[in-house]
Amino acid sequence: MKKTSTLQNGLIWFGAGVSIAEILTGTYFAPLGLTKGLLAILLGHVIGCTMFFLAGMIGGRTGLGAMETVELSFGGIGRRFFALLNILQLVGWTAIMVAEQIFWHETEYRSNFNVKYPEDHLKAGPGQN
């Protein structure tokens, strides 16, 4: 199997890590305004990318996969623990992505078709529909 270079790995993780969905999700947790929000996103990416790069270097130098390198430091139980955390993180991220898609599709549907849902009538009150 051909090994990937540091540049190739960096480009792969850059593509995986910098996404519009990730930036939109960040706006839910930190309504900082444009300038502070962009700085927070940039700082978060620098910190995260540095950590992933250094972890990737360990795997690149040893030829081991991610969970195998975790096992070097934390043993078999630590490897299972971090694998479980990774699974939980992936399930959580999937839930956020689904919630975002529901929100945007519903917004698009309402705006394009001028749809009012039953709860809209309840909020308006009697005689205000």
N, C-alpha and C positions, 0 to 999 in steps of 0.2 A: 504494500500500500504506500502511495506517495505521501510524503509529509508536506504539510503546508508551511509557508514561510511566515515570519512575524507580520509582514505587511498584509499577506492574505488573511491571516487570522484577525488582524486589526480591522480590515475592511468588512469582514463577515460580521464581527461584533458591532461595528459602527452601524451597519445596516440594520441589525437586529435591535439595537438600543435606541436609535434616534428615529422616533416615529411620531406622526401627528396624534395618534391615539394616546401615546404616552404623555405628550404635552397637554392634551385636553384633560386627561385624567388628573394631571398635576394641578389644573385650575380648580378642581373640586376641593382640594385640600389646602390650597394656599392662595386665597384671593388677594394678591399683593399689588395688583396693578401691573402695567406692562413692563416697566423698567425693572422693578424688583422681581417680578415673576421670571423674566428672561434671565436675570442674574442667578436666581435660584436654580433654574433649569440648567444653565451652563455650569454652575458650581457642582450640582448633583451629578451631571454627566462626567465632569472631570474626576470627581472622587470615585464614582462607580467604574469608569473606564480604567482608572489607575489600578483599582483593586482587581478587576478582571484581567487586565494585562499582566500584572504580577502573578496571579494565579495561573494564567495561561503559560507564562514562562516556565513555571515549575513543571507543568505537563509537557511542554515542548522539550525541555532538557532531559526529563526522565523517560519520555515516551509513554507515559501513563495517562489514562483518562482522568476526568475530574474527580470522580468518586474514589478512584484508586489513590490519587494524591491526598485526598482527605483522610483516607485510611492510614497513610503514612504518619500523619500527625495525631489523629484522634482514635485510631484503632477501629475494629469492626463495628463496635456499638456506635461510635461517633459517625462512621460512614452511614450507617442505617438512619441515625438521627438526622443528619444533614440531607439525606435522600428524602426522608419524610417531610422535612421543611421545604424542600424544593417542590415536592408534589403539592403541598398546601399552597405554596406561592403560585404555582401554575393554575390551580383550581380557582384561587382568588382572582388572578389576572383574567381568567376566562370569564368569571362572573362580571367583572368590571366591563370587559369588552362587550358582553351581551347586553348589559344595562345601557351602555352608551349607544349601541345600535338600536335598541328599542326606543330610546329617547329621540334620536335623530330621525328614525323612520316615522315615528309618530308625529314629530314636528313637521316633517316634510309632507306627510299625508294630510295633516290638518290644513297646512298653508296652501297646498295645491288644489285640494278639493273642497275647501271651506266647510269642513266637517265639524259639527258640534256633537259631542258625546253627551249622554244623559247626565253625567255629573256636572257638565257646564250649565245645564238648565237648573240644577239644584243650587249651584253657587249664585246664579243670577237672582234668585228669589222669584216669588209669584208676580206675574204681570210684567217681568222685565226681559222676557225671552226674545 
